[in-house]
């Protein structure tokens, strides 16, 4: 149960953090006077800050909130739904998870309830399928975009599909299925990430390593923690120092373990890392591009990254210059 709670919390946090750092659809989330709105790439305000809560645009749609409730907005600033839902998650492949009462369903990209709320929990669509938890059995299975159950509920946990495989848990162990529901890696791991760059970080006992599509270990189990590969590098935590660094796909350490934590793995050639309690940005050589000084730095997209200072949102370019200064 502890693993299940931790895994679900981590999965949701990954969605939220990656969403908070990502700009899609041409507009960027901004804050002003504890209200949220959106600007364009040049820093011009397009949608005046007016919402108590908001998320970045994803697939041309943004989640905005007032007084603890949420709705869906398009890039013109028009609401596609009323602001009345307790939980809406970012769009993926044309659908957004929405909570209505105690159950979850899905909006389509017009804000219409396309898949009725009948699930205890639900994850975003990936590679055409979404993992959902049944109300009656608390088992996880997969639905397609018509809402039809294509892989029957039978798992204790399930993750999104990545490179044609999804992690599932049976009898407390993690394995992988393909999109037909066939087990391609038998449940044998104590924890597992998603496949990326044809490799997957998995844990046996106290140590993490990496396996390939055939479940063959290709990087030995020697890390305290490990993340998925991104742009050919993966963040790993040293068991002796508890510090984080990066390895390549041969398992060679290419950026020494020296960071307190990894905030964002490599994207567009940069990674956000925490040092001495502050977040900065490094390049693929491990050199500081932006010195540690922020509470958070997101991924660079189109040359801009979101930064947070005491809850205020700003944006910097790859030289660390402000396009928008964080404003309370």
C-alpha positions, 0 to 999 in steps of 0.5 A, a space after each residue: 500500500 505504501 508503494 502504491 500511494 507513493 507511486 501515485 503521488 509521484 506520477 501525479 507530481 511528474 505530470 504537474 511539474 512537467 506541465 508547470 515547466 512546459 509551454 505549449 500552444 504559443 502562450 506562457 503562464 504568468 503571475 501578477 498579484 497572486 493572479 494568473 494569466 498568459 503572455 506570448 514569447 516576447 513577454 506581451 500579456 495576452 490574457 490578463 492575470 485574473 485566475 486564482 490558479 492556472 496551468 500552462 497550455 497543453 494542446 491549445 488548452 489551459 486549466 484555470 481555477 477560481 476558489 478551488 474549482 477548475 475549468 478549461 480555457 482555449 488560447 483566445 481566453 474563452 472558457 470551454 467549460 464552467 469553472 466548477 470541477 474539483 480536478 482537471 488534469 492537462 490535456 494529452 492526445 486530445 483528452 483531459 482527465 476530469 473529476 466529477 464527484 468521486 469519479 473520474 472521466 475525460 473531456 475532449 478538446 472542446 470541453 465536452 464530457 466524452 468518456 463518462 466519469 466512472 473510474 476511481 482514478 485515471 491517467 492521461 492518454 499515451 500512445 492511444 490508451 489510458 490507464 484507469 482504476 475501477 471503482 468496484 475492484 480497485 484494479 487497473 486496466 486500459 481504455 481506448 479513446 472511445 472509453 472501451 476497456 481494451 485491456 481488462 482491469 486486473 493490475 494493482 497499478 498501471 502506468 502510461 504506455 511509452 515505446 509500446 510498453 506500460 508498467 503494471 504491478 501484480 502481487 507487488 512486483 512490477 513488469 511490462 505489458 504491450 498494447 495487446 495486454 500481453 506480458 512482455 516482461 514478467 513482474 519481477 521488479 520492486 519499482 520501475 520507471 517508463 521505457 525511454 531510449 529503449 532502456 528502463 530504470 528498475 529497482 531490485 531490493 535497494 538498488 536501481 539499474 537499467 534493463 532493455 526490452 528483453 529485461 536483460 540488465 545492461 547497466 548494473 544495479 548500483 544506484 540509490 535512485 535512477 530516472 529515465 533516459 532523456 537525450 541520451 543521459 539519465 540522472 542517477 543517485 550515488 549510494 555513498 554520497 546520496 548526490 545526483 549526477 548523470 550517466 550515458 547509455 553505457 553506464 559511464 558517469 559523464 557528469 559527476 554526482 554532485 547535486 542535491 536533486 534533479 528538478 528537470 532532466 535534460 531537454 533541449 540540451 539543458 537540465 535543472 538541478 538543485 545545489 545548496 537549496 537553490 535551483 540552476 541550469 547545467 549543460 551536457 558538460 555539467 557546466 553551470 549555464 544559470 547559477 543556482 538562485 531560484 526555487 524552481 527552473 523548468 525545461 527550456 522550450 523555444 529558448 525560454 524556461 519558467 523560473 519561480 521565486 517565492 511563488 512568483 513566475 518569471 521567464 529566462 532565456 538560455 543566457 539567464 536574462 529575464 524575458 519576464 521578471 518574477 512578479 508577485 
